[in-house]
Amino acid sequence: MISEIFTRRDFSVRLVGLVSGLSLCENAFGFAGSGPTESERDQKISHAAESIHQEVVFQAIPKRVYEALTDAKQFTKITSFSPIMNAAPAEISREVGGAFTCFGGHIIGRQVELVPNERIVQAWRAVTWAPGVYSIARFELKEQGSETRLVFDHAAFPDGKAEHLAAGWKENYWEPLHKYLASPNSA
């Protein structure tokens, strides 16, 4: 009768043989260790893509924040609190697929998703970016009693723009929106 119990030595010897055999197969068939193929070199996956995540609390209910961000007249008033002076009025479609332009035409895009009082998703770009380059800006509104927590995520913008954009969101959106919502003429 043949014993089916292996000693540790038998197991180790067989394991080394198996690993060595796999290694030969990988090299012979172009698997791991043989370098990328031409088509693999043409495809790149970024593991370091920049993105922005910001959370801001506003002293207003989600409906007021949503309206301020999606109503052209209100958004134009918001920009008056920003450092961008005398910008042309904002134009903002309130339809999915509709266009928007703000800050005197410097920012343009399309409404990707609009869930009233809850979420805004935009294909967003600065006109100075290469033609056809759009990022995704996502505004999630979460009610917290009489306040709103805006959870903001911005991704897919050109490399090297994260710091500039992060500062711009704070300076041109969040701070002016705080001032606008606190002003007596905002309602």
C-alpha positions, 0 to 999 in steps of 0.5 A: 500500500502506498502512503499518501502522507508526505513528509515536509521534505517531500512537500518542499521538493515538490513545491519548488519543482512546481514553482520552477515549472510555472516560471518556465511556462510564464517565460515560454508563453509571454506571461509575467516576467517577459515584459509588456507586449506592444499593445500593453505598452499602448494602454496605460492605467494611472494609479496616481491620477489627481482628484479633489475631495472637499466637504463644506457645511452651509447654514441653509437647507439643501434646497437653497444650496441646490437652487443657488448652484443651478439657478443662473440668476442666483449663481451670478449673484454668488460670483459677485462675492468672488474675486472675479469682478464684473464677470458676464452673467452665468448661464445654467441649464436646469436640464440633464444634458444642458449646457452651463457657463459661468465666471464670464465664460471661463468655466463651461460644461454640461449637466450630467445628472440633476437630482433636485436638492440632492445631487449635481453632476457636471462635465466641467472644464476651464476653456484654457484646457485642451479641446475636448478635455472635460472633468467630472464635478460631483456635488452631493447635498446632505441635510444636517438639520437646518444645515447642508453638508456639501460633499464635493468630488472633482476628478479627471482634470488635466495632470498638475491642476489639482492644487489650483482647482482645489484653491479655486473651488474654495475661493470662487465657490464655497466662500462666495456661496457662504456669503451669498446664503448669509446675505439678506438678498439671497432668499 
